[in-house]
Amino acid sequence: MKKTIFIAIVSCLCIAALFSCSKNRFTVDYCGQKELFKNAKDSYKAGTRVKLYFDMIATDTDYRFYVDGASPEKVYYDEQKGYVIEFTMPAKDITVDVETKNSMTYVPEFNEGLLLVNYYTRTISADDNYSTYEIVLKEENNEYLIDEYSYDPENPIAVYSASNEVYERCMDVFDEYEMNKWQKREDLTSLEGKYIVVKIYDGKQHLRFTTDEIPSDGEEVFEKIRSILSEYMTKDNLL
């Protein structure tokens, strides 16, 4: 009799333990895209620090990650693993989703010349209409020119003469803030309500930066570059 009671108690404790373990684990719905996250699991214990790796990265595409519809606690780029998404598993079932967007912005095609610095911004109004504004510093036929665009990227609203000094000052900002290392920084974030793209020629290739993924001081850097370009867009330099 005692043996029967002991077995029954042990069985109840085991069932309770299993139920408790199951209760402490919560599921993750990857919105049909689980295969995109290399190490994704179907469930985690509450309080677990979760790291997801996303390396299905296409060119000219911006990525926005969401945990239950909000930005994750931390998102950064690792050269070996791709995007790393970190968050603490809450005591509830959650969703993890990734939103992709073609980030190619129209850059005027030049018959001759080299694009040196490109500042582009897009503003979206309440009725979902948007306007664009763009400044392009280029070298063409050994001359430095600044083209200013609004709405129509094929027809500049103004062209200004410039000099190598403009490019050098932009590169000073590039070097000061080590923009070539931005993707390795762990304080990358996105700016809500703004979309800005900056392209810079570093002497070998064009590097592209957007407000979808910039460090905490990124907006300040973008503004410095815009300000430098604008200084030379004067009536005296107008062509």
Secondary structure, 3 states (H helix, E strand, C coil): CHHHHHHHHHHHHHHHHHHHHHHHEEEEECCCCHHHECCCCCEEECCCEEEEEECCCCCCEEEEEEECCECCCEEEEECCCEEEEEEECCCCCEEEEEEEEECCCCCCCCCCCEEEEEEEEEEECCCCCEEEEEEEEEEECCEEEEEEEECCCCCCCEEEEECHHHHHHHHHHHHHCCHHHHHHCCCCECCCCCEEEEEEECCCCEEEEECCCECCCHHHHHHHHHHHHHHCCCCCCEC
